[in-house]
Amino acid sequence: MKLLINDANILIDIIKIEMIDEFLALQFELKTTDFVFAELHPEQQKLFESKKLGIIESIETEDIRGIFNLLENSKGISFEDCSVWYYAKKMNGIIVTGDRSLMKMVKPNGVEVRGIIYLIEEMKNQQLISNSQAIHKLKTLIKINPRLPKAIIENIISSWIDY
């Protein structure tokens, strides 16, 4: 089973588009780090508690050193971003983020990275949502998150309309 290690911006977008149950039903091992989870407001954290989202606890000195090493050798990304990157490398996982700086740092280093569009496509492919629901959620995302690649989303929507 694929391991997806999620950044805070993904979890926040999932909350905003009201897809927590569908997200947690995905046939993936879903995790985030304790540092990323701490970035969420307590109300947001409660939405994911007692659910399928696993929290990776950074309690080993070796892990903290590894995260700090990535931070020291990276520009434009946070400690929390480095925690996601570190555990994706360590656990052979896929990073799920909308942070372009993080994406640019990890891709050349051999770590697979995906975004919110991938999750919605997977929800559709795994039949957790209908085609029309997927289109509606992508349209909602364009409205609430201006950093997303609008042209790519519009192309996906166009291909799904003909589907």
C-alpha positions in Angstrom: 0.0 0.0 0.0 1.3 3.4 -0.9 2.3 5.7 1.9 1.2 9.4 1.6 2.8 11.9 4.0 0.7 15.0 4.0 1.7 18.6 4.5 -0.5 21.0 6.4 -1.8 22.9 3.4 -3.3 19.6 2.0 -5.0 18.8 5.3 -6.4 22.4 5.4 -7.7 22.2 1.8 -9.3 18.8 2.5 -11.1 20.5 5.4 -12.1 23.5 3.3 -13.6 21.4 0.6 -15.4 19.2 3.1 -13.8 15.9 2.0 -12.3 14.5 5.2 -14.2 11.2 5.1 -13.4 10.6 1.5 -9.7 11.5 2.1 -9.5 9.1 5.0 -11.2 6.4 3.0 -8.5 6.4 0.3 -6.7 3.1 -0.1 -3.4 4.5 1.0 -1.5 4.6 4.2 -2.1 8.2 5.3 0.3 10.0 7.6 1.6 13.4 8.6 4.3 14.4 11.0 3.7 15.6 14.6 5.3 18.9 13.6 2.8 19.4 10.7 -0.1 18.2 12.8 0.8 20.9 15.4 0.4 23.6 12.7 -3.3 22.8 12.5 -5.7 24.7 14.8 -7.1 22.5 17.6 -10.5 22.4 15.9 -8.9 21.2 12.7 -6.9 18.6 14.6 -10.1 17.2 16.1 -11.5 16.5 12.6 -8.6 14.0 12.1 -8.4 12.5 15.5 -9.5 8.9 16.0 -9.4 8.5 12.2 -7.1 6.8 9.7 -4.6 9.7 9.6 -1.4 8.4 11.4 0.9 10.9 13.2 4.6 10.2 12.9 6.1 11.0 16.2 9.6 12.5 16.0 11.2 11.1 19.2 14.5 9.7 18.0 17.5 12.0 18.1 18.6 10.6 14.8 15.3 11.8 13.2 15.5 15.3 14.6 19.1 15.6 13.4 18.0 14.4 9.9 15.2 17.0 9.8 17.6 19.8 10.9 20.2 18.6 8.3 17.6 19.0 5.5 16.6 22.4 6.9 20.2 23.6 7.0 20.8 22.6 3.4 17.5 24.0 2.0 16.2 27.4 1.2 12.6 28.6 1.4 11.1 25.7 3.3 10.2 25.4 6.9 11.2 22.9 9.6 7.7 21.3 9.3 8.3 20.9 5.5 11.6 19.3 6.2 9.9 16.8 8.6 7.6 15.7 5.8 10.6 15.4 3.4 12.7 13.5 5.9 10.1 10.9 6.7 9.1 10.5 3.0 12.7 9.6 2.3 13.1 7.4 5.4 9.8 5.6 4.9 9.8 5.5 1.1 6.6 7.6 1.0 5.1 10.1 -1.3 4.9 13.7 -0.1 1.5 15.4 -0.7 1.8 19.1 -0.6 0.8 22.3 -2.4 4.0 24.1 -1.3 5.9 24.8 -4.5 9.2 25.5 -2.7 9.0 22.1 -1.1 8.1 20.5 -4.4 11.2 22.1 -6.0 13.5 20.9 -3.3 12.4 17.3 -3.1 11.9 16.4 -6.8 15.6 16.5 -7.7 16.3 14.4 -4.6 14.3 11.4 -5.8 11.3 11.8 -3.6 7.9 11.6 -5.3 5.6 14.5 -4.6 1.9 15.0 -5.4 -0.8 17.6 -4.6 -4.4 18.0 -3.9 -5.4 17.3 -7.5 -3.9 13.9 -7.2 -6.0 13.2 -4.1 -9.2 14.2 -5.8 -8.3 12.1 -8.9 -7.7 9.1 -6.6 -11.0 9.7 -4.8 -12.7 9.6 -8.2 -10.6 6.6 -9.4 -11.3 4.7 -6.2 -15.0 5.5 -6.6 -15.2 7.4 -3.3 -16.8 10.3 -5.2 -18.6 10.6 -8.5 -17.3 12.3 -11.6 -19.6 15.3 -11.0 -18.5 15.5 -7.3 -14.9 15.5 -8.4 -15.5 18.3 -10.9 -17.4 20.3 -8.3 -14.6 19.9 -5.8 -11.9 21.0 -8.3 -14.0 24.1 -9.2 -14.3 24.9 -5.4 -10.5 24.5 -5.0 -9.8 27.0 -7.8 -12.0 29.5 -5.9 -10.5 29.0 -2.5 -6.8 28.4 -3.4 -5.4 30.8 -6.0 -2.0 29.1 -5.8 -3.3 26.0 -7.6 -2.5 25.6 -11.3 -5.8 26.8 -12.8 -5.0 25.8 -16.4 -4.2 22.2 -15.4 -7.4 22.0 -13.3 -9.5 23.4 -16.1 -8.0 20.8 -18.5 -8.8 18.0 -16.1 -12.3 19.2 -15.6 -12.7 19.4 -19.4 -11.5 15.8 -19.8 -13.9 14.7 -17.1 -16.9 16.5 -18.6 -16.5 14.3 -21.7 -15.9 11.2 -19.5 
